């Protein structure tokens, strides 16, 4: 597979020879597959549960495996280690095991004491599902959010604050990069229309 060469821009990008992606959702699969196309020696996905529990679409996981991406299941990163220049060179991980199902049927991952090990890596992509940071709404008076702390927007991406637009995971919760891009394009179009009127 030949690596895609990006055009020259002021903002550089860096993909190392050994890439780790942390997470098990669609964004993690997107990140791993895109990283693989940039030509590193190895891309490894770390996920703290098993393949069965992965929230990513099954075909995305299978496609990633077919493309040569490695998977470390029942594994969690616990420390990032760097060289003397502050560059990442390995990730300390720990093996996990799943508890018996709780009342909701979900099995919780717990650490296996003494199972620490290292994976060499010079790039890491954290692609884990998270709720939007609650600091956003607490520090932004008048910004309306839902019960999951996601920002509420109209069909154009406009928030409850005039001239402020949002999209992607901060609006949708955990979703795909493609949906975030779609939100960005929609908001850009709405902003362009707004600017034409003033």
C-alpha positions as CSV (number, residue, x, y, z in Angstrom):
1,X,0.0,0.0,0.0
2,X,1.4,3.4,-1.0
3,X,1.2,6.2,1.5
4,X,-0.8,9.3,0.4
5,X,1.3,12.5,0.3
6,X,-0.4,15.5,1.7
7,X,0.0,18.8,0.0
8,X,2.3,21.3,1.7
9,X,0.6,23.5,4.3
10,X,1.8,25.7,7.1
11,X,0.5,23.3,9.7
12,X,2.6,20.2,9.7
13,X,1.3,16.7,10.4
14,X,3.2,13.9,12.1
15,X,2.6,10.2,11.8
16,X,5.3,8.0,13.4
17,X,6.4,4.5,12.5
18,X,4.4,2.9,15.2
19,X,0.9,4.3,15.9
20,X,-1.4,3.4,18.7
21,X,-5.1,4.2,18.6
22,X,-7.0,4.0,21.9
23,X,-10.7,3.2,21.6
24,X,-13.2,0.8,20.1
25,X,-15.8,2.9,18.3
26,X,-16.2,4.0,14.7
27,X,-13.9,7.0,15.3
28,X,-11.2,4.7,16.5
29,X,-11.6,2.6,13.4
30,X,-11.6,5.7,11.1
31,X,-8.5,6.9,12.9
32,X,-6.6,3.6,12.6
33,X,-7.5,3.1,9.0
34,X,-6.5,6.7,8.0
35,X,-3.3,6.4,10.0
36,X,-2.5,3.1,8.2
37,X,-2.8,4.9,4.8
38,X,-0.2,7.4,5.8
39,X,2.4,4.6,5.8
40,X,3.6,3.7,9.3
41,X,5.2,0.4,10.0
42,X,2.5,-0.6,12.4
43,X,-0.9,0.6,13.7
44,X,-2.3,-1.0,16.8
45,X,-5.8,-0.4,18.3
46,X,-6.0,-0.8,22.1
47,X,-9.4,-1.6,23.5
48,X,-10.3,-2.4,27.1
49,X,-13.0,-4.9,26.3
50,X,-13.2,-7.7,23.8
51,X,-14.0,-7.6,20.1
52,X,-17.6,-8.6,21.0
53,X,-18.2,-5.5,23.0
54,X,-16.7,-3.0,20.5
55,X,-19.2,-0.3,19.6
56,X,-17.8,0.1,16.1
57,X,-19.7,-1.4,13.2
58,X,-18.6,-5.0,12.7
59,X,-17.6,-4.4,9.1
60,X,-15.4,-1.4,10.1
61,X,-13.5,-3.7,12.5
62,X,-13.2,-6.5,9.9
63,X,-12.0,-4.0,7.3
64,X,-9.4,-2.7,9.7
65,X,-8.2,-6.2,10.4
66,X,-8.0,-7.0,6.7
67,X,-5.9,-3.9,6.2
68,X,-3.3,-5.2,8.6
69,X,-4.2,-3.2,11.7
70,X,-3.3,-5.0,15.0
71,X,-5.7,-5.2,17.9
72,X,-4.9,-5.5,21.6
73,X,-8.2,-6.4,23.3
74,X,-8.7,-6.4,27.1
75,X,-5.9,-3.8,27.3
76,X,-5.8,-0.3,28.7
77,X,-3.0,2.3,28.5
78,X,-1.9,3.6,31.9
79,X,1.2,5.7,31.1
80,X,2.8,7.4,28.2
81,X,6.6,7.3,28.2
82,X,8.9,9.6,26.1
83,X,12.5,10.0,25.2
84,X,14.9,12.8,26.4
85,X,13.3,15.2,23.9
86,X,9.8,14.6,25.2
87,X,8.8,12.5,22.2
88,X,6.6,9.4,22.8
89,X,8.4,6.2,22.5
90,X,6.3,3.6,24.3
91,X,3.0,3.2,26.1
92,X,2.7,1.3,29.4
93,X,-0.4,-0.9,29.3
94,X,-2.3,-3.3,31.6
95,X,-4.4,-6.3,30.8
96,X,-8.0,-6.2,31.7
97,X,-10.7,-8.8,32.6
98,X,-14.4,-8.5,32.4
99,X,-16.6,-8.8,35.5
100,X,-19.8,-10.7,35.6
101,X,-22.7,-8.8,33.9
102,X,-24.3,-6.1,36.1
103,X,-28.1,-5.5,36.3
104,X,-28.0,-3.8,32.9
105,X,-26.2,-6.9,31.4
106,X,-22.9,-4.9,30.9
107,X,-19.6,-6.4,31.9
108,X,-17.2,-3.9,33.5
109,X,-13.4,-4.1,32.6
110,X,-11.1,-4.3,35.6
111,X,-7.3,-4.3,35.8
112,X,-5.4,-7.5,36.3
113,X,-2.8,-6.6,38.9
114,X,0.8,-7.3,37.8
115,X,-0.1,-7.7,34.1
116,X,1.6,-4.4,32.9
117,X,3.5,-4.5,29.6
118,X,4.8,-2.0,27.1
119,X,4.0,-1.3,23.4
120,X,6.5,0.7,21.4
121,X,4.8,3.7,19.8
122,X,5.8,7.2,18.6
123,X,2.3,8.4,17.8
124,X,-1.0,8.0,19.7
125,X,-4.5,8.9,18.8
126,X,-7.1,8.9,21.6
127,X,-10.5,8.1,20.1
128,X,-12.6,7.3,23.1
129,X,-16.2,8.2,23.6
130,X,-16.6,11.1,26.0
131,X,-19.3,13.6,26.9
132,X,-18.6,17.2,26.0
133,X,-16.7,19.0,28.7
134,X,-19.1,20.6,31.2
135,X,-16.8,23.6,31.4
136,X,-18.1,24.7,28.0
137,X,-21.6,25.4,29.2
138,X,-20.7,26.5,32.7
139,X,-18.3,29.2,31.3
140,X,-20.7,30.2,28.4
141,X,-23.7,32.1,29.7
142,X,-26.8,31.4,27.6
143,X,-25.6,28.3,25.8
144,X,-28.3,25.7,25.9
145,X,-27.4,22.0,26.3
146,X,-29.3,18.8,26.7
147,X,-29.1,16.4,29.7
148,X,-25.9,14.8,28.2
149,X,-24.1,18.1,28.1
150,X,-24.4,18.2,24.3
151,X,-24.9,21.6,22.7
152,X,-28.4,22.2,21.3
153,X,-28.4,23.6,17.7
154,X,-31.0,24.3,15.0
155,X,-30.9,22.7,11.5
156,X,-28.1,25.0,10.4
157,X,-25.9,24.3,13.4
158,X,-26.6,27.6,15.2
159,X,-26.5,27.5,18.9
160,X,-28.7,29.5,21.4
161,X,-26.0,32.2,21.3
162,X,-26.1,34.5,18.3
163,X,-23.3,34.0,15.8
164,X,-22.1,30.8,17.5
165,X,-22.3,27.5,15.6
166,X,-21.4,24.0,16.6
167,X,-21.3,20.4,15.2
168,X,-19.8,17.0,15.6
169,X,-19.5,15.1,18.9
170,X,-20.1,18.2,21.0
171,X,-23.7,18.3,19.5
172,X,-24.3,14.6,18.7
173,X,-22.4,12.8,21.4
174,X,-20.2,10.1,20.1
175,X,-20.6,9.9,16.3
176,X,-18.5,9.5,13.2
177,X,-15.9,11.9,11.6
178,X,-18.1,12.0,8.5
179,X,-21.1,13.3,10.4
180,X,-18.8,15.9,12.1
181,X,-17.6,17.0,8.6
182,X,-21.2,17.2,7.4
183,X,-22.1,19.4,10.4
184,X,-19.1,21.6,9.6
185,X,-20.1,22.1,6.0
186,X,-23.7,22.8,7.0
187,X,-22.6,25.4,9.6
188,X,-20.1,27.0,7.1
189,X,-22.9,27.4,4.6
190,X,-25.2,29.0,7.2
191,X,-22.4,31.3,8.3
192,X,-21.7,32.3,4.7
193,X,-25.4,33.2,4.2
194,X,-25.5,35.2,7.4
195,X,-22.4,37.2,6.4
196,X,-23.9,38.0,3.0
197,X,-26.8,39.7,4.8
198,X,-24.8,42.1,6.9
